[in-house]
């Protein structure tokens, strides 16, 4: 049989370029997301609270009132539709039920002395105020542990030496993330994922991918591309947030004017909605206060001809 030498330098070069590109894109996406979460969002939150604290409080309180009125009206409409009662009667039934629920909650929060004594002297009380003589809880059946292979243990031990926080002088965010992934893969018995994490550690220590096999390098590249797609979806949502790139913005006066205008529009709309709901509730409450008309029933008289 004749041996044919295959020059794999071109293939390795292409796979290596693909790996390096996805690593750069992943680092850039993580940097943008970290800046948004750690710098932009906290600064924007402090700025907006200092600029519109009272306005935000009014918006929040108005929203809560609208939600409360909506809930009451929904309960009353249910009474009207399914029980066939009048709006005034439905209002009265809902308010009475809410009052009873509130009283029950207050009684549960503050149990009376009689109830406490009843709890300590009831049929289930064993005379031990400290619970020392209580029967031990039933022992749950432990699930059978998965058989762990020798190769899996060997890879995990190598990862423990490289990634365990107690064995590191400084723990980077990347290594901490790899450590959590390694623990999860070990619990699942995922030997392939553990090999990928070990290869990443070796690449970081060596600073090159020359000794990494092409199959493992392609596997790592596919995993990085999947992570990159998830980060890009997060970035797409983050860019719609008003806090995006707030730490580098200079036109804060323009931003404050536009946000105040938007807040005022939202507040006026919410005030109008709340007024309509309160007027409807007041109309139903007025019907509930009206005296009920007595119902006269016709007396049945016997027919003398039958």
C-alpha positions in Angstrom: 0.0 0.0 0.0 1.3 3.4 -0.9 1.3 6.2 1.7 0.1 9.6 0.7 1.2 12.6 2.7 -1.5 15.1 3.3 -0.5 18.7 4.0 -2.9 19.9 6.7 -1.3 23.3 7.3 -4.0 25.0 5.2 -6.8 23.3 7.1 -5.2 24.0 10.5 -4.7 27.7 9.5 -8.4 28.1 8.5 -9.6 26.4 11.7 -7.3 28.5 13.7 -8.4 31.7 12.1 -12.0 30.8 12.6 -11.3 30.1 16.3 -9.3 33.4 16.8 -12.1 35.4 15.1 -14.8 34.0 17.4 -12.6 34.6 20.4 -12.2 38.2 19.5 -15.9 38.7 18.8 -16.8 37.0 22.1 -14.4 39.2 24.0 -15.8 42.3 22.4 -19.4 41.3 23.1 -18.7 40.5 26.7 -16.9 43.8 27.1 -19.9 45.8 25.8 -22.3 43.8 28.0 -20.1 44.2 31.1 -19.9 47.9 30.5 -23.7 48.2 30.2 -24.4 46.1 33.3 -21.6 47.4 35.6 -21.2 51.0 34.5 -24.1 52.3 32.3 -27.0 50.9 34.3 -25.9 51.9 37.8 -24.9 55.4 36.7 -28.2 55.8 34.8 -30.2 54.7 37.8 -28.5 57.2 40.1 -28.9 60.0 37.6 -32.6 59.4 36.8 -33.5 59.1 40.5 -31.7 62.4 41.2 -33.4 64.1 38.3 -36.9 62.7 38.5 -37.3 61.2 41.9 -40.7 62.8 42.7 -42.0 62.2 39.2 -41.0 58.5 39.3 -42.7 58.1 42.7 -45.9 59.6 41.4 -45.8 57.3 38.3 -45.3 54.2 40.5 -48.1 55.1 42.9 -50.5 55.9 40.0 -49.7 52.6 38.4 -50.5 50.8 41.6 -53.8 52.6 42.0 -54.8 51.7 38.4 -53.9 48.0 39.0 -56.0 48.0 42.2 -59.0 49.6 40.5 -58.7 47.1 37.6 -58.7 44.2 40.0 -61.8 45.5 41.8 -63.7 46.1 38.5 -62.7 42.6 37.2 -64.1 41.0 40.4 -67.3 43.0 40.2 -67.9 42.3 36.5 -67.4 38.6 37.2 -70.2 38.9 39.9 -72.5 40.7 37.4 -71.9 38.2 34.5 -72.0 34.9 36.3 -74.3 35.6 39.2 -76.7 38.0 37.4 -76.6 40.6 40.2 -76.8 44.3 39.8 -73.6 46.4 39.7 -74.5 47.9 43.1 -75.0 44.5 44.6 -71.7 43.3 43.0 -69.8 46.2 44.5 -71.2 45.5 47.9 -70.3 41.8 47.7 -66.8 42.4 46.5 -66.1 45.0 49.2 -67.5 42.8 51.9 -65.3 39.9 50.7 -62.2 42.0 50.6 -62.9 43.3 54.2 -63.3 39.8 55.5 -60.0 38.7 53.8 -58.2 41.6 55.3 -59.5 40.8 58.8 -58.5 37.1 58.3 -54.9 38.2 57.3 -54.7 40.5 60.4 -55.8 37.6 62.7 -53.2 35.3 61.1 -50.4 37.8 61.7 -51.4 38.4 65.3 -52.6 35.1 66.9 -54.5 35.5 70.1 -53.4 34.0 73.5 -56.2 31.5 73.2 -55.0 30.2 69.9 -51.5 30.0 71.2 -52.6 27.9 74.1 -54.7 25.8 71.8 -51.7 25.1 69.7 -49.7 24.0 72.7 -52.5 21.9 74.3 -54.1 20.4 71.2 -54.3 16.7 70.3 -51.0 17.0 68.4 -49.0 18.5 71.2 -46.6 16.1 72.8 -45.7 18.2 75.9 -42.3 19.3 74.6 -42.2 23.1 74.2 -38.8 22.9 72.5 -39.6 20.2 70.1 -36.8 17.9 71.4 -39.1 14.8 71.5 -40.5 15.2 68.0 -40.4 12.2 65.8 -37.6 12.5 63.2 -38.8 13.3 59.7 -39.2 10.4 57.3 -35.9 9.6 55.5 -36.2 10.2 51.8 -34.9 7.6 49.4 -31.7 8.9 47.9 -31.4 8.7 44.1 -28.9 6.3 42.8 -25.7 8.0 41.8 -24.4 7.7 38.3 -21.4 5.5 37.8 -18.4 7.8 37.1 -15.8 6.6 34.7 -12.0 6.7 35.4 -11.4 9.1 32.5 -14.1 11.5 33.8 -12.5 11.5 37.3 -9.0 12.1 35.8 -10.1 15.1 33.8 -12.1 16.6 36.7 -9.1 16.2 39.0 -6.9 18.1 36.5 -9.6 20.8 36.3 -9.7 21.1 40.1 -6.0 21.7 40.2 -6.3 24.5 37.6 -9.6 26.1 38.5 -10.6 25.5 42.1 -10.8 28.9 43.8 -8.9 27.7 46.9 -5.9 26.7 44.8 -5.6 30.0 43.0 -4.0 33.2 44.1 -6.3 35.3 41.9 -9.5 34.0 40.4 -10.4 35.6 37.1 -14.0 35.8 35.9 -13.1 33.5 33.0 -11.7 30.8 35.3 -14.6 31.1 37.7 -17.1 30.6 34.8 -15.1 27.5 33.6 -15.1 26.2 37.2 -18.9 26.4 37.4 -19.2 24.8 33.9 -16.9 22.0 35.0 -18.9 21.2 38.1 -22.1 21.1 36.1 -20.5 18.8 33.4 -19.1 16.5 36.1 -22.6 16.2 37.8 -24.1 15.3 34.4 -21.2 12.9 33.5 -20.4 15.0 30.4 -16.9 13.9 29.6 -16.8 15.8 26.3 -17.5 19.1 27.9 -14.9 18.5 30.6 -12.3 17.8 27.8 -13.3 21.1 26.2 -12.8 23.1 29.4 -9.4 21.3 30.0 -8.3 22.2 26.5 -9.2 25.8 27.1 -7.1 25.9 30.3 -4.2 24.4 28.4 -4.6 26.9 25.6 -4.6 29.8 28.1 -1.5 28.4 29.8 0.4 27.8 26.6 -0.8 30.9 24.8 -1.2 29.0 21.6 -3.4 26.4 19.9 -0.6 24.7 17.9 -0.7 21.5 20.0 -4.5 21.4 20.1 -6.1 18.8 17.9 -8.3 20.1 15.1 -11.4 18.2 16.2 -11.2 19.7 19.7 -10.5 23.1 18.3 -13.6 22.9 16.0 -15.7 21.8 19.0 -14.5 24.7 21.0 -15.3 27.1 18.1 -18.8 25.8 17.8 -19.4 26.2 21.5 -18.0 29.8 21.4 -20.3 30.6 18.4 -23.3 29.4 20.3 -22.4 31.6 23.3 -21.7 34.5 21.0 -25.2 34.2 19.5 -26.7 34.4 23.0 -24.7 37.4 23.9 -25.7 39.2 20.7 -29.4 38.7 21.6 -28.7 40.2 25.0 -26.9 43.1 23.4 -29.8 43.7 21.0 -32.2 44.0 23.9 -29.7 46.2 25.9 -29.3 48.7 23.0 -33.0 49.5 23.3 -32.5 50.5 26.9 -32.2 54.2 27.7 -29.2 53.4 29.9 -27.2 52.1 26.9 -23.8 53.9 26.7 -24.9 56.3 29.4 -21.4 56.4 30.9 -20.0 58.1 27.7 -23.0 60.4 26.9 -22.4 64.1 26.9 -25.9 65.5 26.0 -27.4 64.9 29.4 -29.5 68.1 29.3 -31.1 66.9 26.0 -31.7 63.5 27.5 -33.3 64.9 30.6 -35.7 67.1 28.6 -36.8 64.2 26.4 -37.3 61.9 29.3 -39.2 64.4 31.3 -41.5 65.0 28.3 -42.1 61.2 28.0 -42.7 60.9 31.8 -45.3 63.7 31.7 -47.1 62.1 28.8 -47.2 58.8 30.6 -48.4 60.4 33.8 -51.2 62.4 32.1 -52.4 59.2 30.3 -52.3 57.3 33.6 -54.2 60.0 35.4 -57.0 60.0 32.8 -57.2 56.2 33.0 -57.3 56.3 36.8 -60.0 59.0 36.8 -62.2 56.9 34.5 -61.8 53.8 36.7 -62.6 55.8 39.8 -65.7 57.3 38.3 -67.0 53.9 37.3 -66.3 52.6 40.8 -68.0 55.6 42.3 -71.1 55.0 40.2 -71.3 51.4 41.3 -70.8 52.4 44.9 -73.6 55.0 44.6 -75.9 52.2 43.4 -74.9 50.0 46.4 -75.9 52.9 48.8 -79.4 53.2 47.3 -82.1 51.6 49.4 -83.4 48.4 47.9 -87.0 48.5 46.8 -89.2 46.0 48.6 -90.5 43.2 46.4 -94.2 42.7 46.6 -95.5 39.3 45.7 -99.0 38.7 44.5 -101.1 36.5 46.8 -102.5 33.4 45.2 -106.2 33.2 45.5 -108.1 30.0 44.9 -110.5 29.9 42.0 -114.0 29.3 43.4 -115.1 27.4 40.2 -112.5 24.7 40.6 
